[in-house]
Amino acid sequence: MAAQTGKVELYEMRVAVNCHAPWILLRQSGLEYELKDIDLMAGEQKKPEFVAINPMHTVPTVRDSDGTALWETNAILRYLCNRYAKAAKFYPQDPVKRAHCDVALDWRQTVWYKNVSGLAYRKFGWMPKDEEAEAACRDAITRPNDGCFAILENHFLNGKPFICGDEPTIADFSIVPVFSFLDIVDMELPPGIAAYRKRFNDAVNYDEVYSGDGGFGTKAFIEMERKKGK
């Protein structure tokens, strides 16, 4: 890889929703950063110089100005907030609010992303078609009381504009980009969830990230997949 720039380097693929949360955090915090596009389809993540930074050869990956390198979306978010004063406000300092934020981040990984990607990956052709598995994912997202939409609206939001209060935090940064996958399966969002998604988009200008900000982004990818009619 090229010599470091003195900025936080975010190795990403703009189309990948898992890369969006660290990107949003860097944009919102005002930290100096540089995007490093990694083309997963071309196998750039397997190049020795990238594997030397991240032996798991995954994106997103962050390399800080002192050489510190780490991967996994939510680990990156916590690290940047813990290290930099400019980013600290996006990870609540109050122990109760921070715990609430952490629960939401873990739920995103273990429940929300798992079920939404279980639908979208099959639509993209990245997983074998399985009607039973797809039905289970759809049920886990939409069922009353303990489905993903219900948990998000009634527990995590619970009448608040964002998960931890009046302003978005890294919990929102991590959770909201996953909605992009639902655009390919044409799942209608409940009104409260749709309002939350729009509120977040407006608060952080997420459309710029979703569109790739000059690169090939998730929006173009979703449109391309829709035209394929998979």
Backbone as a ProteinNet text record, in pm:
[ID]
protein_1_A
[PRIMARY]
MAAQTGKVELYEMRVAVNCHAPWILLRQSGLEYELKDIDLMAGEQKKPEFVAINPMHTVPTVRDSDGTALWETNAILRYLCNRYAKAAKFYPQDPVKRAHCDVALDWRQTVWYKNVSGLAYRKFGWMPKDEEAEAACRDAITRPNDGCFAILENHFLNGKPFICGDEPTIADFSIVPVFSFLDIVDMELPPGIAAYRKRFNDAVNYDEVYSGDGGFGTKAFIEMERKKGK
[TERTIARY]
83.3	0	87.7	31.5	105.8	138.2	236.9	275.1	156.4	152	40.6	42.3	-75.6	-93.7	-100.6	-102.1	-127.5	-274.6	-357.7	-501.9	-545.4	-669.6	-728.9	-760.5	-712.3	-738.9	-849.9	-953.9	-1065.4	-1061.9	-1028	-1028.9	-1170	-1230.4	-1373	-1405.6	-1527.9	-1588.8	-1720.5	-1735.3	-1844.7	-1982.7	-1991.4	-2119.1	-2158.2	-2062.4	-2084.4	-2142.2	-2262.9	-2327.1	-2250	-2173.6	-2096.1	-1986.5	-1951.9	-1850.5	-1909.6	-2039.3	-2100.5	-2089.9	-2106.2	-2107.3	-1975.9	-1859.2	-1735.6	-1719.9	-1762.8	-1755.9	-1842.6	-1964.1	-2052.6	-1988.3	-1931.8	-1869.5	-1754.4	-1672.4	-1560.6	-1611.7	-1714.3	-1772.1	-1831.9	-1909.3	-1980.6	-1888.3	-1779.5	-1690.4	-1592.8	-1570.5	-1474.6	-1330.3	-1308.5	-1171.9	-1116.8	-987.2	-923.9	-914.7	-959.3	-957.5	-938.1	-903.2	-888.1	-952.6	-1038.8	-1098.7	-1000.2	-989.2	-905.1	-996	-1032	-1124.5	-1057.8	-1126.2	-1080.8	-1185.7	-1147.4	-1240.4	-1241.5	-1342.7	-1352.1	-1373.3	-1447.3	-1474.2	-1346.4	-1251.2	-1123.1	-1019.4	-1058.9	-968.1	-861.5	-881	-777.3	-754.5	-856.5	-842.2	-743.8	-707.7	-614.4	-469.3	-448.7	-312	-229.6	-104.1	-21.8	-15.6	-10.6	0.5	-124.9	-242.5	-363.6	-374	-339.4	-342.4	-247.3	-139.8	-47.6	-115	-215.3	-290.6	-403.5	-472.3	-586.3	-576.5	-529.9	-514.4	-646.3	-758.5	-889.9	-934.6	-857.4	-883.2	-1030.3	-1082.2	-1221.6	-1226.5	-1338	-1366.4	-1497	-1508.1	-1414.2	-1293.7	-1185.2	-1064.6	-1017	-970.7	-915.6	-767.8	-687.3	-549.2	-530.8	-494.9	-480.1	-342.1	-324	-200.2	-77.5	-97.4	15.3	38	-38.4	-23.7	-122.5	-197.6	-298.8	-398.6	-421	-513.2	-613.5	-737.3	-839.4	-954.1	-1034.8	-1147.6	-1268.8	-1380.4	-1512.9	-1577.4	-1690.6	-1759.2	-1774	-1835.2	-1865.8	-1741.2	-1641.3	-1514.4	-1448.4	-1454.6	-1399.2	-1472.6	-1603.8	-1682.8	-1643.8	-1637.2	-1603	-1461.2	-1369.8	-1230.8	-1218.4	-1277.8	-1266	-1327.5	-1439.7	-1504.2	-1422.9	-1362.6	-1281.8	-1149.4	-1097.1	-965.4	-971.3	-1072.8	-1073.5	-1185.5	-1148.5	-1246.8	-1355.2	-1317.7	-1415.2	-1525	-1493.2	-1590.6	-1660.1	-1611.6	-1657.8	-1807.2	-1862.6	-2004.2	-2098.3	-2048.4	-2134.3	-2141.1	-2071.5	-2074.3	-2100.2	-2223	-2260.6	-2163.8	-2137.7	-2049.7	-2124.8	-2252.1	-2334.2	-2339.6	-2310.5	-2302.3	-2430.1	-2544.5	-2670.6	-2694	-2673	-2692.3	-2589.3	-2466	-2365.1	-2402.2	-2450.4	-2492.7	-2606.7	-2700.7	-2812.8	-2760	-2662.6	-2598.9	-2531.1	-2459.8	-2389.6	-2485.8	-2596.6	-2696.9	-2747.9	-2776.3	-2825	-2720.3	-2592.9	-2485.5	-2474.8	-2486.1	-2477	-2600.2	-2716.4	-2839.6	-2828.3	-2767.9	-2746.3	-2668.6	-2564.9	-2479.7	-2547.4	-2615.9	-2663.5	-2804.7	-2884.9	-3025.8	-3061.7	-3044.4	-3089.3	-3018.5	-2885.2	-2812	-2830.6	-2830.5	-2845.2	-2973.5	-3083.3	-3210.7	-3231.3	-3190	-3205.3	-3114.4	-2990.2	-2899.6	-2944.5	-3012	-3064.9	-3165.5	-3237.5	-3327.3	-3251.2	-3172.2	-3107.6	-3002.8	-2923.9	-2818.2	-2877.2	-2992.7	-3056.1	-3112.1	-3156.3	-3205.5	-3090.4	-2972.4	-2854.4	-2794.4	-2834.3	-2774.5	-2647.9	-2623.5	-2502.8	-2522	-2648	-2681.3	-2783.7	-2786.6	-2885.2	-3028	-3116.9	-3257.6	-3307.5	-3384.2	-3437.8	-3563.2	-3677.7	-3802.2	-3831.6	-3797.2	-3822.8	-3735.2	-3608.5	-3516.9	-3557.3	-3598.9	-3641.3	-3765.6	-3859.5	-3981.1	-3948.1	-3849	-3807.9	-3745.7	-3665.8	-3604.8	-3711	-3802.7	-3908.6	-3992.4	-4022.1	-4099.5	-4022.3	-3891.5	-3809.4	-3802.5	-3817.9	-3814.3	-3949.5	-4057.4	-4187.6	-4285.5	-4262.3	-4365	-4385.4	-4506.7	-4535	-4454.1	-4440	-4382.3	-4231.3	-4180.5	-4036	-3966.5	-4034.2	-3967.8	-3874.6	-3787.3	-3688.3	-3751.4	-3854.6	-3918.8	-3977.9	-4041.9	-4105.6	-4001.5	-3892.7	-3787.4	-3723.2	-3697.1	-3634	-3723.9	-3851.3	-3940.7	-3983.9	-4019	-4080.9	-3981.3	-3865	-3765.4	-3650.7	-3578.9	-3461.8	-3498.7	-3597.2	-3639.3	-3734.2	-3839.8	-3931.9	-3971.9	-4009.9	-4056.9	-3949.2	-3823.4	-3712.7	-3682.2	-3625.3	-3588.4	-3483.4	-3387.3	-3279.5	-3259.4	-3174.6	-3166.7	-3126.4	-3037.5	-2991.9	-3044.1	-3137.8	-3192.7	-3220.4	-3189.3	-3225.3	-3128.7	-3009.4	-2908.3	-2863.8	-2827	-2780.3	-2646.1	-2627.7	-2502.7	-2452.9	-2343.9	-2290.6	-2387.9	-2481.9	-2583.4	-2667.7	-2710.1	-2787	-2699.3	-2572.9	-2481.6	-2470.6	-2473.2	-2454.8	-2583.9	-2695	-2822.6	-2887.6	-2890.1	-2969.5	-2919.9	-2788.7	-2747.8	-2800.2	-2832.2	-2883.2	-3018	-3093.1	-3219.7	-3199.8	-3081.7	-3055.4	-3084.4	-3057	-3083	-3232.5	-3314.6	-3458.8	-3511.7	-3434.6	-3477.1	-3482.4	-3403.3	-3400.7	-3511.6	-3562.1	-3667.9	-3805.7	-3809	-3935.2	-4022.7	-3961.3	-4036.9	-4084	-4211.8	-4267	-4233.4	-4184.4	-4148.9	-4270.6	-4286.7	-4392.1	-4368.7	-4474.2	-4459.6	-4354.8	-4352.1	-4256.1	-4112.7	-4090.6	-3956.7	-3915.7	-4009	-3979.3	-3943.7	-4013.8	-3986	-3847.3	-3810.8	-3677.4	-3568.6	-3589	-3490.1	-3472.8	-3582.7	-3575.1	-3509	-3544.5	-3487.5	-3335.1	-3290.2	-3146.4	-3081.5	-3141.9	-3088.5	-3070.7	-3171.1	-3165.3	-3058.7	-3043.3	-2952	-2806	-2771.8	-2629.6	-2603.2	-2704.6	-2691.7	-2644.5	-2712.7	-2671.7	-2680.3	-2764	-2777.9	-2644.2	-2555.5	-2424.5	-2343.8	-2349.3	-2279.3	-2347.9	-2480.1	-2558.3	-2531.8	-2510.4	-2485.4	-2339.1	-2250.4	-2110.2	-2022.5	-2082.5	-2006.6	-1900.3	-1943.7	-1851.3	-1800.6	-1824.1	-1784.9	-1908.4	-1886.9	-1999.2	-2057.2	-2176.7	-2234.2	-2347.2	-2400.7	-2507.7	-2631.6	-2663.7	-2783.5	-2776.6	-2662.9	-2647.3	-2650	-2591.7	-2590.3	-2731.6	-2810.3	-2948	-3028	-3011.6	-3082.2	-3042.1	-2913.1	-2862.5	-2923.9	-2930.7	-2986.8	-3136.4	-3205.7	-3349.3	-3373.2	-3287.9	-3303.7	-3278.3	-3195.4	-3171.4	-3294.8	-3383.2	-3507	-3488.1	-3386	-3362.9	-3473.7
-119.4	0	125.7	235.3	361.7	409.6	495.9	551.5	623.3	619.3	680.6	832.7	890.1	1031.6	1120.3	1062.3	1140.1	1153.1	1099.2	1098.4	956.6	946.3	814.4	759.1	640.7	576.6	473.8	487.9	393.5	312.9	186.3	93.7	39.3	59.6	29.8	-5.9	-52.1	-64.2	11.2	116.3	211.1	147.5	41.7	-24.7	-107.3	-137.4	-227.1	-150.5	-186.7	-111.5	-120.7	-227.5	-237.6	-131.8	-72.3	33	171	181.7	313.2	376.5	298.3	357.2	427	363.9	437.1	561.1	550.2	664.4	779.1	747.2	849.7	914.5	832.5	886.4	980.6	943.1	1028.5	1160.1	1153.2	1274.2	1365.4	1305.6	1385.1	1443.2	1374.3	1418.4	1526.4	1536.5	1633.5	1588.1	1460.3	1407.7	1406.4	1426.8	1415	1267	1234.4	1093.9	1084.6	964.9	936.1	801.8	799	674	598	467.8	379.3	271.6	287.5	193.9	58.6	-46.6	-184.3	-257	-305.2	-376.1	-524	-563.9	-702.9	-797.3	-751	-835.8	-867	-775.3	-794.5	-864.3	-891.3	-962.3	-875.7	-742.9	-654.9	-677.1	-731.5	-756.1	-868.7	-946.4	-1057.9	-1018.4	-894.6	-851.7	-848.9	-891.5	-900.4	-771.9	-658.3	-532.6	-501.3	-548.8	-529	-633.1	-755.3	-861.2	-827.6	-753.8	-711.7	-615.3	-542.8	-452.1	-527	-612.6	-687.8	-832	-922.4	-1061.9	-1131.7	-1069.7	-1125.3	-1079.1	-988.9	-932	-895	-813.6	-769.5	-616.3	-563.8	-421.5	-407.2	-300.8	-190	-225.5	-157.4	-161.8	-18.6	12.6	144.7	131.3	220.5	235.1	378.9	394.7	527.7	583.4	710.5	778.8	723.4	655	594.2	448.8	401.5	264.6	166.7	209.2	121.2	80.6	-49.2	-100.7	-194.8	-183.2	-274.3	-281.4	-382.4	-405.9	-440.4	-472.5	-493	-356.2	-336.3	-207.9	-146.1	-219.4	-160.3	-140	-224.6	-203.5	-74.1	-48.8	75.3	195.8	190	300.8	331.3	227.8	248.5	303.9	250.4	295.2	444.5	486.4	626.2	719.8	679.2	762.5	766.7	655	650.4	724.3	729.4	789.3	939.2	983.9	1121.4	1202.5	1319	1405.9	1450.1	1471.7	1516	1412.4	1286	1178.9	1133.2	1176.3	1122.9	1139.8	1250.1	1278.2	1177.5	1102.8	1005.9	869.8	859.2	737.7	785.3	773.4	838.3	809.4	911	896.6	845.9	879.5	830.8	678.2	610.4	463	394.2	446.7	383.7	402.2	524.3	549.7	471.9	463.4	387.6	239.5	184.9	44.7	23.1	116.7	109.3	111.6	197.7	206.5	73.9	15.9	-110.3	-224.8	-228.1	-331.6	-319.4	-195.5	-173.8	-215.4	-184.8	-223.7	-375.3	-444.7	-590.8	-652.2	-593.8	-640.4	-624.2	-515.9	-494.5	-609.2	-654.7	-761.4	-898.1	-926.5	-1063.3	-1090.5	-985.1	-1004.8	-926.9	-797.3	-710.1	-742.9	-735.1	-761	-905.4	-996.2	-1138.2	-1163.6	-1107.8	-1137	-1056	-930.2	-850.1	-903.1	-935	-990	-1128.6	-1202.8	-1333.5	-1324.4	-1213	-1187.9	-1132.8	-1028.9	-957.9	-1043.1	-1117.3	-1198.3	-1298.5	-1352.3	-1447.5	-1375.1	-1252.8	-1173.1	-1137.9	-1111.8	-1079.8	-1203.5	-1322.9	-1445.3	-1485	-1425.1	-1455.3	-1576.4	-1618.4	-1737.4	-1817.9	-1948.9	-2030.4	-1992.6	-2001.6	-1976.9	-2078.9	-2030.8	-2117.4	-2049.5	-2090.8	-2023.4	-2030.1	-2142.1	-2156.5	-2060	-2051.4	-1960.7	-1815.4	-1783	-1646.3	-1609.7	-1703	-1677.8	-1655.4	-1730.6	-1715.3	-1577.8	-1533.1	-1399.8	-1290.9	-1305.5	-1204.6	-1198.9	-1314.9	-1320	-1255.2	-1282	-1225.6	-1073.3	-1020.5	-875	-811.4	-873.9	-806.3	-850.1	-959.8	-1006.8	-908.2	-904.3	-811.2	-845.4	-748.9	-763.1	-781.6	-889.3	-913.2	-920.5	-878.8	-868.2	-747.5	-742.3	-634.7	-496.8	-479.3	-348.2	-310.6	-406.6	-380.2	-347.3	-422.1	-397.5	-261.3	-230.8	-103.3	13.5	6.8	119.7	129.4	16.5	20.1	10.8	-46	-59.1	40.3	29.6	114.8	262	289.7	427.9	472.3	399.8	422.7	570.6	627.8	765.7	870.7	830	924.6	941.9	1053.6	1069.8	968.2	939.4	846	750.3	653	543.4	590.2	687.1	733.1	871.3	922.8	1052.7	1140.7	1268.4	1368.1	1373.8	1318.3	1323.2	1182.4	1159.6	1026.1	992.6	864.8	812.7	700.2	637.9	528.7	411.7	399.9	294.7	319.2	442.9	477.8	466	510.9	502.1	358.7	263.8	122.6	56.9	93.5	26.3	75.1	204.5	258.4	213.8	208	165	27.9	-57	-191.2	-183.7	-75.2	-58.2	-63.5	-28.2	-27.8	-163.7	-270	-404.4	-429.1	-365.8	-386.1	-319.9	-226.6	-163	-264.5	-369.4	-468.6	-571.9	-590.1	-689.4	-624.2	-491	-417.4	-443.2	-436.6	-451.9	-315.5	-302.3	-175.3	-155.4	-38.2	-8.4	44.5	5.4	68.5	219.1	298	444.1	498.4	446.5	494.9	464.6	349.5	309.8	391.8	412	494.1	636.7	688.8	824.2	831.4	727.2	721	718	637.9	631.3	767.3	834.4	966.7	1068.5	1061.3	1154.2	1138.9	1016.3	990.8	1041.8	1009.6	1055.7	1207.1	1277	1422.7	1473.2	1405.7	1452.4	1442.4	1337.7	1315.3	1322.3	1362.3	1365.1	1228.8	1124.9	988.8	960.5	1034.4	1008.7	1020	1106.4	1118.6	989.6	928.3	801.3	690	685.5	583.4	587.7	708.1	724	704.8	689.6	664.2	786.6	906.1	1030.8	1035.8	1012.7	1017.9	883.1	779.9	644.8	559.8	430.8	340	300.9	352.5	334	233.4	219.1	122.5	153.5	281.3	319.6	268.4	290.9	244.6	92.1	28.1	-117.8	-174.3	-117.1	-163.1	-144.6	-29.7	-4.7	-103.4	-135.5	-232.6	-370.2	-409.9	-540.5	-546.9	-438.9	-435.6	-455.2	-393.7	-406.8	-548.8	-620.4	-760.7	-845.3	-798.8	-872	-1002.7	-1008.8	-1133	-1156.8
0	0	0	-46.5	-51	89.9	99.2	228.3	291.5	424.2	494.7	480.5	492.2	461.3	585.2	704.1	824.4	856.1	770.9	791.5	830.5	880.6	898.7	760.1	732.6	603.7	620.5	541.8	542.9	414.4	427.3	314	303	189.4	174.3	30.6	12.9	-118.6	-108	-182.9	-159.9	-171.4	-247	-264.3	-141.2	-54.5	59.1	177.4	220.8	328.7	459.4	481.4	604.5	612	499.7	497.8	523.8	522.3	530.4	668.2	774.2	908.5	944.1	923.8	951.9	863.8	741.6	649.2	699.7	743.4	798.5	920.7	1009	1129.7	1096.3	1002.8	963.3	904.2	823.1	763.8	871.9	962.1	1062	1168.6	1197.8	1304.2	1259.7	1130	1080	1089	1117.9	1118.7	976.1	964.5	833.6	796.7	677.6	637	486.8	444.6	302.3	272.9	172.8	128.6	42	67.3	-12.1	-70.9	-197.2	-260.9	-281.8	-236.2	-255.3	-338.2	-453.3	-542	-504.7	-430.1	-386.1	-503.9	-603.6	-719	-797.3	-791.7	-860.9	-772.3	-647.1	-556.8	-494.2	-493	-438.4	-288.9	-221.6	-77.7	-48.1	-149.2	-129.2	-159.1	-201.9	-231	-102	-109.4	12.4	92.7	24.5	96.6	177.5	130.1	209.7	319.6	290.8	392.4	507.5	477.7	583.1	680.9	633.5	719.8	789.3	715.3	768.4	720.7	806.8	765.7	734.1	775.2	741.5	603.7	542.3	409.3	386.4	479	470.8	472.1	425.1	439.7	517.3	595.8	609	695.3	666.7	748.7	766.5	885.1	913.7	947.9	892.3	936	981.5	1109.4	1166.1	1133.1	1163.7	1124.9	1195.9	1310.1	1381	1341.7	1241.9	1195.3	1255.3	1356.5	1414.6	1306.8	1294.9	1193.4	1258.9	1218.2	1268.9	1169.8	1188.8	1099.3	1183.7	1120.2	1178	1202.7	1139.7	1137.8	1276.1	1367.8	1497.4	1583.3	1566.8	1637.5	1590.4	1461.7	1406.2	1463.6	1469.4	1522.6	1666.7	1748.4	1889.8	1903.6	1826.9	1833.7	1801.3	1691.8	1650.7	1754.9	1811.4	1913.1	2042.2	2077.8	2199.5	2184.2	2062.6	2042.1	2014.4	1942.9	1894.8	1957.7	2013.3	2077.2	1979.5	1853.7	1753.4	1731.1	1752.2	1728.6	1855.9	1972.2	2100.3	2122.3	2072.9	2100.2	2034.8	1939.3	1869.4	1939.8	2053.3	2136.6	2279.1	2327.9	2454	2569	2648.4	2764.2	2887.4	2896.9	3007.8	3003.9	3116.2	3114.8	3067.3	3105.2	3064.8	2915	2866.1	2723.1	2640	2690.8	2617.3	2610.5	2721.8	2722.3	2623.2	2618.9	2524.4	2381	2355.9	2224.4	2189.4	2286.8	2262.9	2233.8	2305.1	2278.4	2134.9	2093.1	1956.3	1853.3	1878.8	1787.1	1776.8	1890.1	1887	1820.8	1846.7	1780.2	1629.7	1587.7	1444.3	1384.3	1452.4	1399.7	1404.2	1512.9	1536.8	1487.7	1472.5	1434.9	1308.7	1313.6	1204	1072.7	1071.2	947.1	901.6	995.4	961.7	882.1	925.2	858.9	731.7	732.3	610.8	500	533.3	432.2	387	475.5	436.5	323.8	316	202.6	83.5	107.1	-3.2	-74.1	-0.1	-62.5	-160.9	-128.1	-219.9	-342.1	-321.5	-434.8	-529.2	-471.3	-552	-617.2	-570	-621.2	-548.1	-430.9	-353.7	-262.9	-245.3	-167.5	-247.8	-230	-302.5	-264.3	-359.6	-330.8	-228.3	-132.2	-27.9	25.7	-24.1	10.9	160.5	222.2	366	446.1	408.1	477.9	455.1	333.4	303.9	384.5	395	472.4	619.6	670.5	810.4	834	739.7	751.7	746.6	653.7	640.1	767.4	824.4	947.9	1062.5	1069.2	1176.8	1168.6	1049.3	1031.7	1062.6	1020.1	1018.6	1126.3	1195	1287.5	1403.1	1458.4	1568	1693.1	1778.6	1912	1914.4	1853.9	1863.8	1728.1	1620.5	1491.1	1489.3	1390.6	1385.2	1382.1	1300.5	1293.5	1429.8	1494.2	1623.8	1730.4	1734.6	1833.7	1810.2	1683.5	1651.7	1691	1653.3	1678.1	1824.2	1884.3	2016.7	2131.2	2105.3	2212.2	2194.3	2081.9	2065	2046.6	1962.6	1943.1	2054.9	2073.2	2185.9	2198.3	2084.2	2083.7	2065.3	2063	2045.6	1896.6	1856.7	1715.1	1670.2	1760	1728	1845	1827.5	1924	2063.6	2071.8	2203.4	2240.9	2165	2200.6	2081.4	2097.2	1996.5	1878.7	1894.2	1789.2	1751.3	1625.8	1586.1	1649.9	1675.9	1730.5	1640.2	1681.6	1600.2	1589.5	1682.2	1668.7	1543.7	1524	1403.9	1278.9	1290	1175.3	1125.5	1218.2	1183	1134.6	1196.8	1168.3	1038.9	1016	904.5	766.5	739.2	605.1	564.1	660.1	627.9	557.3	579	507.7	356.2	309.9	165.9	104.1	177.2	126.2	105.1	186.3	170.9	45.5	-12.3	-136.9	-251.6	-243.4	-351.6	-335.7	-213.1	-192.9	-185.7	-205.4	-209.7	-87.3	29	153.6	201.4	222.9	269.5	416.9	450	587.7	663.2	789.2	870.3	877.1	891.9	888.6	986.5	1107.6	1205.7	1167.7	1105.6	1061.9	939.4	847.7	729.9	771.5	871	919.1	982.9	1056.4	1118.2	1011.1	908.9	801.7	734.8	706.5	642.6	735.4	863.2	961	966.7	964.1	965.1	836.4	723.1	594.1	593.6	644.7	647.1	743.7	856.1	961.2	919.7	843.4	810.2	660.1	583.2	437.1	385.1	430.8	396.9	247.1	176.2	32.7	-40.4	7.7	-56.7	-42.5	74.2	95.9	17.3	25.3	-44.5	-195.1	-246.8	-390.7	-429	-330.4	-358.9	-363.1	-350.8	-348.2	-457.9	-580.3	-694.1	-740.1	-660.5	-698.8	-724.4	-752.6	-775.3	-639.8	-610.5	-478.8	-473.5	-353.9	-329.4	-412.1	-426.1	-501.7	-645.3	-711.8	-850.2	-857	-755.7	-754.1	-740.1	-650.7	-631.5	-759.1	-823.3	-949.4	-1057	-1063.1	-1160.7	-1135.8	-1009	-976	-1005.7	-985.5	-1015.7	-1164.3	-1246.1	-1390.6	-1437.8	-1363.6	-1398.6	-1378.2	-1286.9	-1262.5	-1190.1	-1102.7	-1030.3	-931.1
[MASK]
++++++++++++++++++++++++++++++++++++++++++++++++++++++++++++++++++++++++++++++++++++++++++++++++++++++++++++++++++++++++++++++++++++++++++++++++++++++++++++++++++++++++++++++++++++++++++++++++++++++++++++++++++++++++++++++++++++++

